[in-house]
């Protein structure tokens, strides 16, 4: 579903799901920085490992996309 479709969904849980996923992703990044562990994302169908050091650098640069 697109973001626009989610915002028009009848089910309130479905409408809130995108916000919840973004919050969970930020929590995962925060925990990875605190515990000095990497996270793994999928980009273009391939797993990409992001080390904690890179997450820390990107934290200071909010325009970067992880």
Secondary structure by P-SEA (a helix, b strand, c coil): ccaaaaaacccccccaaaaaaaaaaaaaaaaaaaacbbbbbbcccbbbbbcaaaaaaaaacccccc
